[in-house]
Amino acid sequence: MPPDDARAATERIVRWFETLSPESLADLDELYTDEARFKDPFNEVQGVPAIRDIFRHMYRSLDEPRFVVTGRLVDGAQCFLVWEFRFRFKRFDTASLQTVRGASHLALADDGRIREHRDYWDAAEELYEKLPVLGRLMRWLRQRAAT
């Protein structure tokens, strides 16, 4: 993939993630190849329908989820995006905005769609520690491990 094509594809992908909505999930096949693979700390799936299910679950489980891409590197047919994922928990009595910081490594197909998507983020620090009861336990465990 020529460098200009990879940069243009990355810009399109960033715009899509930053404007993600339940309605835009219908267009997921424009972003991912049919057999695309996706992996994060909780999921490992293949194919657009399975990837779509992960995003649908996100909208069912969280209020106001959104991605803010804060950095990007493009090298050939791959890119690395640094992001903040902002949301509010639906299940807990907290209305405070939460932020998970992470990064995604994307391998692009010749047509600029994503064929491999791997998210990197620390579930313990970025998510579990934000939960009311579990958070106290996780922070205590981290402190104990550090001493």
N, C-alpha and C positions, 0 to 999 in steps of 0.2 A: 504494500500500500504506500503510495507516494506521501511524503511528509505533509503536504498541504491537505490531502484527503483525510489523513489521520487527524490533523488539527481540526478540520471542519466537522468530522464525525464526533470528535470529543466535545466540541462546542454544542452540537445538537444534543448529545447525551446529557451534558450538564444542564442545558435549558429544560430538557424533559424532566430530569430529577428535581430541579428546583421549582417546577410548576406542576409536579405530580398531584393528581387528584383521583378520586374514585372513577370519574368519567374517563380519564386518560388511560386507564388500565385496558380499555378496549383496543388501544393502539399499541399494545406491548409488542406485537409481532413486527412492528416497524422499528423497534429498538433492539430486539433480540432475534437471533437466528432460531429456526424451528427446534433444533436440538441443543440450544444453549444450556450451559451448566451454571448453576448458582450455588454458592456456599457462603455461609456466615456462621457465627458461633452456635446457632440453633438449628440450621437447616442445611441440607445438601440435596439438591433436586436437579432434574434435567427436563428441559422442554418448557415452552412458553406457558402452557396451562398451569404447570406446577409453580412456576415463578409468579404468575398472576395470583395464584392462591396465597402466596406469602404476602404480597402487597394487600390483598383483600383482608387477610387476617390482621394486618397492621391497622387498617381503617376500622375494623370491628373492635379492636382492643384498645386503641389510643384515641385521644382527642387532639385535633389540630396537628397531626404529624406533618413535618416538612423537613426537607434537606436543604442545607446551605453549603455549597461547595466553596471552600476557602483556599484551595490550591490544586494545581494540576501539573502533571508532567506527561509529555507525549514522546514516545520513542518507537518509531516504526509503527507496527500494527498493535501497539499496546499503549495503555495510558494508566496512570495512577492518580486517583482523585482523593484529596483530603477533604473531609466534610464534617459538619455538625448536623446531627439529627435532633430536631427540637419537637417536643410533644408534651402532652399532659396525660397522666394516667386516668383511665376511666374508672378503674376498680377501687381506687383508694380515695380517701377523703382529703385529698390534697389538690388544690387548684394551681399549684405552682408549676411554672414551666420547667421542664427537664431538658438537659442537653447531654447527648452522647456524642463523643468525639471519636472519629474513626477514619478509615481509608478503604478505598476499593481499588483492586487491580483488575483491569478489564483487558481482555484480549479481543481484538476486533477481526471480523471476517473481511474478506475483500470488498464487500459492499458497504462496510462501515458499521454494520450491526454488531452487537456484542455476541461473542460465541462462548466466552468464559468470563464469569463475574465472581470474584472472591472478595468478601468484606472482611476487614481486620479491625477488631475493636475488643476491648477488655470487658467482657460481660460482668465480671465481679465488680470492678471499679465503676464502670460506666452505667450499670443497670442495677445489679443486686444491692449495692450500697445505697441506692436511692429509695428502696422499698422500706416502708415504715419499720417492721419488726426485723426482717432479714438484714436490713442495712446495718443495724447496731451489731448484729452478730458478725457480719462480714468485716466491718471496721475493726472489731475486737480481734478477729482472727488475723487480719493483716498486721495489726500492731504486735500481736504475739509472735508472728512469724518474723518480724523485723528485729526482735530482741534476742 
